[in-house]
Amino acid sequence: MGYDTIKYMREDIDINYFKEKLEEDLLQIERELDDVGRKNPDNELDWEAEPADMDVSRADPNEVADSIEEFEGNTAVLKELEIRYNDIKDALDRIEKGNYGICEVSGEPIEEDRLIANPAARTCKKHMNQ
């Protein structure tokens, strides 16, 4: 859908502002994902934590333990970043489809201050915990 359709749906907010903000956020999240992981070679839509590059047979047991701990930490961080990444991608898709800023529960407009705080928000304040 084109911008005219989007503007018609939500004339009360600046769609271009939110699109730019989401695109900036997406680039930042991608950089953070690259810091703790890599794209899954078998599934380009999935990210996975990178294992430490270490010769375990020659490594000190403490180094191995530290490496495992780091990998587990990266896995946890990666999961949170991947959720955020997918939320942003979904929000950009909603902009293209012309239904950005509409609560997925009630169909009502999402409050502008909520979108400013979280441009990828899917619901209005009333339904934010659903």
N, C-alpha and C positions, 0 to 999 in steps of 0.2 A: 504494500500500500504506500501511497505517496504521502508527502508531508501535509498536503491539503486535508486528507482524511484524518490524520493525526491531530492537526490543528482544530478541526471541527469537533473532535471528541473531547479535547481538553484545551479550550481556549484560555483557561485561567492560569496555566503554567507554561513556562518556556521550555518546550520539548527539546530544543537544540541545546540549551544549557545542560539538561539532564543527560542527553546523549553524549555530549563532550565529557561530562563528569564520569559517566560510566566507562567510556573508552579510556580515559586516563586511569581510572581504577583498575581496569582490566590489564593494562600494560604493567602497572605496579604489581598486581597479583601474579602475573606471568613471571616477572623478575624474581619475586619471592619464591615462587614454585621452582624456578630454575636453581635457586640457591640450596634448596633442600631435596630436590628430586629431579626427575626427568620424565618426559612423556613415555608412556608404555609403548615399546616398539610394536606390540601386537594390537594395540588399541590406542589410536592417536587422541581419543577423547578422555583417556585416563592418564593419571600421573602416578608415579611410584617413587618411594624413597630410594635414594641411591645407597647401596651398601658401601662400606668403607673399603678403600683400596689398600689391602693389607695381606701380607703372606702370613696366614694364621699359624702355619707350621713353625715359623721362626719368631713369631711375635711373643712378647712378654705377656703373661696371663692378664696383667693389669691393663695393658694396652688393648687386648682383645675385649675385656669387659667394658672399657671406655668406649671402644668402637661400637659394641652392641648397644650400649646406652645411648650413644649419639644417634644411631640408626633408629632406635625406638622413639627418641625425641623427634627426629625428623619425620617419622611416620605420622606421629600425632599432629604435628604442625601442618604437614602436607594435607592431611584429611580436612582440617579446618579451612585451609587455603583453597582446596579443591571445591568445597561447598560454596565458598564465597565466589570463586571463579564461575561456577555454574549458575549461581544466582545472577551475576552480572550479565553473563551470556543470555540468560532467559529474559532479563530486563531489556537488553538491546533488541532481542527478537520481538518482544511486546511492542517496542517502539516501531519496528518495521511493520508489524501487523496492525498497528493503530489502536492497541488496547493498553498502552502504557499508562500507569497511574490510576488504574481501575482495580478496586479490591476484588480478589479472586473469590472471596466468600460472599460478599453482599452485592457486588456489581456497582457499588457507589465509588465516587472519586476518593482516592487516597489523599489525605491532607498534605498540603504543600510542605509544611514544616517536617512532616515525617519523611517525605521524599528528599528533602534537603539533608536530613540526618542520615538517611539510607536510601540512595537513589534506586537500589535494587529491591525495595520493599514490594511485597506481593499483596499486602493487606493494609486496610486502614487501621487506625489506632484501636478501634473497638475489637478488631479480630486479629490483632498482632500475635496473640499467643495460640492461635489455632493452626 
